[in-house]
Amino acid sequence: MITILPGLPDNVVGVEATGHVEAGDYREVIGPALERALAGNDKVRLLAVLGDEFEGYSAGAAWEDAKIGIGHWGAWERMAIVTDRDRVHDALKVVGWMLPGEVAVFSLAEREQATAWVTE
C-alpha cells in the first residue's frame, strides 16, 4: 500500500510504502499526486519511504513505476529514498546513475535529513 506524506511543498511528492505495493497504488495514489505536483511546477521531487513494514512490489507495480518514471523523465529533479533494506541500497548503487535528477539514499534513522535534502 502507498500513502501520501502530508506537509511537503507542492513540488514534492512524498510517499510511504507499507505491506505489498500493487499496480493500483501507482494508478490511484502516486499518479494523481504527481499530476497535482506537475500542475504548478515544471520539476518535481520525490520522497519515498520504504519502512520496516514494506514487503515488496508486485510485477504490475514495477511496470507502473517504470511507466510513471519514463513518462515524466524530464520532470524529476531530486529523489530521496529512505530505507534500511540493503537490496534497495545496492540496486540504487547499480542503477542510480541512470535515473533522472539527483538521487540519494538515506537510512530510516535519517528520515528528517532526507526530507530536508529533498525540500531544500
C-alpha positions as CSV (number, residue, x, y, z in Angstrom):
1,M,0.0,0.0,0.0
2,I,1.2,3.5,-0.8
3,T,0.1,6.6,1.3
4,I,0.9,10.2,0.6
5,L,3.0,12.0,3.2
6,P,1.4,15.3,4.2
7,G,3.1,18.7,4.9
8,L,5.5,18.8,2.0
9,P,6.0,21.6,-0.5
10,D,3.7,21.4,-3.6
11,N,6.7,20.3,-5.8
12,V,7.5,17.3,-3.6
13,V,5.6,14.1,-3.8
14,G,6.1,12.2,-0.5
15,V,5.0,8.6,-0.3
16,E,5.4,5.8,2.2
17,A,5.1,2.2,1.2
18,T,3.8,-0.5,3.6
19,G,2.9,-4.1,3.0
20,H,2.8,-5.2,-0.6
21,V,2.6,-2.5,-3.3
22,E,0.3,-3.2,-6.2
23,A,-0.2,-1.5,-9.6
24,G,-3.3,0.2,-8.3
25,D,-1.2,2.1,-5.8
26,Y,0.5,3.8,-8.7
27,R,-2.6,4.4,-10.7
28,E,-4.7,5.6,-7.8
29,V,-2.2,7.3,-5.4
30,I,1.2,8.2,-7.0
31,G,-0.1,9.1,-10.5
32,P,-2.6,11.6,-9.2
33,A,-0.2,13.1,-6.7
34,L,2.4,13.5,-9.4
35,E,-0.1,15.2,-11.7
36,R,-1.0,17.6,-8.9
37,A,2.6,18.4,-8.3
38,L,3.2,19.0,-12.0
39,A,0.2,21.2,-12.4
40,G,2.1,24.0,-10.7
41,N,5.7,23.0,-11.3
42,D,8.0,22.2,-14.2
43,K,10.1,19.9,-12.0
44,V,9.1,17.6,-9.1
45,R,10.9,15.9,-6.3
46,L,10.2,12.5,-4.7
47,L,10.5,11.5,-1.0
48,A,9.9,7.7,-0.9
49,V,9.9,5.9,2.5
50,L,10.2,2.1,2.4
51,G,10.0,1.3,6.1
52,D,10.1,-1.9,8.1
53,E,6.5,-2.8,7.1
54,F,7.3,-2.6,3.4
55,E,7.2,-6.2,1.9
56,G,7.8,-5.5,-1.8
57,Y,6.3,-4.7,-5.2
58,S,4.2,-6.8,-7.5
59,A,5.3,-7.1,-11.1
60,G,2.4,-4.8,-12.1
61,A,3.6,-2.2,-9.6
62,A,7.1,-2.4,-11.0
63,W,5.7,-1.9,-14.5
64,E,3.6,1.1,-13.4
65,D,6.7,2.6,-11.6
66,A,8.6,2.3,-14.9
67,K,5.8,3.9,-16.9
68,I,5.5,6.9,-14.5
69,G,9.2,7.4,-14.3
70,I,9.8,7.2,-18.0
71,G,6.6,9.1,-18.9
72,H,7.8,12.0,-16.8
73,W,11.5,11.6,-17.3
74,G,12.4,15.3,-17.7
75,A,10.3,16.3,-14.7
76,W,12.3,14.6,-12.0
77,E,14.7,16.9,-10.2
78,R,15.6,15.1,-7.0
79,M,14.7,11.8,-5.3
80,A,15.3,10.8,-1.7
81,I,14.8,7.1,-0.9
82,V,14.6,6.3,2.8
83,T,15.0,2.7,3.7
84,D,17.1,0.2,5.7
85,R,16.7,-2.5,3.1
86,D,20.2,-3.4,1.8
87,R,18.9,-4.7,-1.6
88,V,17.4,-1.3,-2.3
89,H,20.6,0.5,-1.4
90,D,22.5,-2.0,-3.6
91,A,20.1,-1.6,-6.5
92,L,20.3,2.1,-6.4
93,K,24.1,2.0,-6.4
94,V,23.9,0.0,-9.6
95,V,21.2,1.9,-11.5
96,G,21.1,5.3,-9.7
97,W,23.3,6.9,-12.3
98,M,20.7,6.1,-14.9
99,L,17.9,7.8,-13.1
100,P,17.0,11.4,-13.9
101,G,17.9,14.2,-11.5
102,E,19.8,13.7,-8.2
103,V,19.2,10.5,-6.2
104,A,20.2,9.9,-2.6
105,V,19.5,7.0,-0.3
106,F,19.0,7.6,3.4
107,S,18.5,5.2,6.3
108,L,15.2,5.2,8.3
109,A,17.1,7.0,11.1
110,E,18.0,9.7,8.6
111,R,14.4,10.4,7.5
112,E,14.5,14.0,8.7
113,Q,17.7,14.6,6.8
114,A,16.1,13.1,3.7
115,T,13.1,15.4,4.0
116,A,15.4,18.4,4.4
117,W,17.5,17.4,1.4
118,V,14.6,16.8,-0.9
119,T,12.9,20.0,0.0
120,E,15.9,22.4,0.1
